[in-house]
Amino acid sequence: MIIDIPRQDEILQKPHRIEKDLLGYLAVPEEAYYGVQTQRALENFVLTGVPLAHFPKLIVGLAMVKKAAASANFDTGHLEAKHLEAIHYACDCLINGQYHDQFVVDMIQGGAGTSTNMNANEVIANIGLEYLGYAKGAYEHLHPNNHVNMSQSTNDAYPTAIRVGLQLSHAELVDSLALLQGAFASKRDEFHDVIKMGRTQLQDAVPMTLGQEFGAYATTLGEDIERIAGMYDLLREVNLGGTAIGTGINADPQYANLAVAHLSNVCGHPMRLAADLIEATSDMGAFVLFSGMTKRLAIKLSKICNDLRLLSSGPRTGFNEINLPAQQPGSSIMPGKVNPVIPEAVNQVAYQVVGNDMAITMAAENGQLQLNVMEPLIAYKILESMRLLRRAMDMLRERCVVGITANRERCLELVNQSIGLITALNPYIGYDNATRIARTALETGKGVLELVREEGLIEDALLQEILKPENMVNPRPIVI
């Protein structure tokens, strides 16, 4: 979603309203639910072309924070019932997916997220004004700052909203990961009897089954399901009620606990108030840890996709042990070529996530004193990483993994031709004999089994027993 930003002279030529802020007067499109501070941010920050609306869960998180804050302010007697009702109505609209197109500010912005907070405050105020029967911009009846932002600062409302948005996104990411893990587990079972050569350092190692190989992918992804879930607990600690720097200025003493309790009810996750609100306002450690977890997952996915590309390479001059589903013609000049485009795309997503993690790391480090002003970049990159990973895992599962087939004969052929078979014979003929046989096989082109039989090093019956697939791919007693 790219926002087309009209100039002031263009706005003035169409139906508009004039709003005022600290810097003076500015025209805002008449139909807009945002106001003057959002309009200024629109004109100031023309950077990524990615607006807040690109991340619906962030908008829902903002609405939940504002709804909880209004409830707490009503509980303490500072917000009138009519204002509470209007704010709740507006927030519920946003939570239900309405008016998201009014969140137009660029994800990267100066001001530590103030533009995002004010975009939310203004939209909620104007939706509420219409609910009360007033025109947009009639802020004397419901004010973005005095009512919607009561007892709040950007510095506690915005990071809390990011955390809520991540909590709400958790199920989607974990669901996609679990489905992909399940797809690899299904292939583990399907390929359980396909004997093949394992490889280390891209050289022949020892036999294994294709099922074992795919089972390892299922296991490594399964590990991250629990770890990602565990990381989310770090994001449940919020500084809501700390206001500007964590001291709670302009908020009722009861407000923080009430607001966090209301927020837990609204979002359905057990959020908790940080013990030290000053520390919580400036520290970005939870985001760094969570971003590191997304990087870990991205690296695992990329490694798996590297393997899939190698195992399917060829088809005539590569490994050609598996077939990936063909998704599109592979070349504008080479007829018949089909490329592993799905794993390639996942690789690129992984590189983007790794880059996002570096950006988050530097942004978290670059906070000064009581606030980290780089939170917009942190929010943008964490949300982007989660979205990219979810989409990449769904794509990999649907368009690649579920359709993978095994080239059984090719796998067995490579086993029989491999020098690596000598490792299975090592306990029976000794390391020196095994080394000599391997070297002779490489020099002459003869097979390992052929040379062992020629020299009569092992009785044929024992040799056949050793070379049974089930005996080569699992631990077993050595009987000489």
NORDA-V959089 format. One record per helix or strand. SS is the DSSP state (A for helix, B for strand). FROM is the first residue (numbers start at 0). TO is the last residue. If there is no record, write none. Layout:
# NORDA-V959089
ss=SS from=FROM to=TO
ss=SS from=FROM to=TO
This chain:
# NORDA-V959089
ss=A from=7 to=11
ss=B from=15 to=20
ss=B from=23 to=28
ss=A from=35 to=43
ss=B from=50 to=50
ss=A from=51 to=53
ss=A from=55 to=74
ss=A from=80 to=94
ss=A from=99 to=101
ss=B from=105 to=105
ss=A from=113 to=131
ss=A from=143 to=147
ss=A from=153 to=189
ss=B from=194 to=199
ss=B from=202 to=208
ss=A from=209 to=233
ss=B from=236 to=237
ss=A from=254 to=266
ss=B from=271 to=272
ss=A from=276 to=281
ss=A from=284 to=310
ss=B from=321 to=322
ss=A from=340 to=364
ss=B from=367 to=367
ss=B from=370 to=370
ss=A from=374 to=398
ss=A from=400 to=402
ss=B from=404 to=405
ss=A from=407 to=416
ss=A from=418 to=428
ss=A from=430 to=443
ss=A from=447 to=454
ss=A from=459 to=465
ss=A from=468 to=471
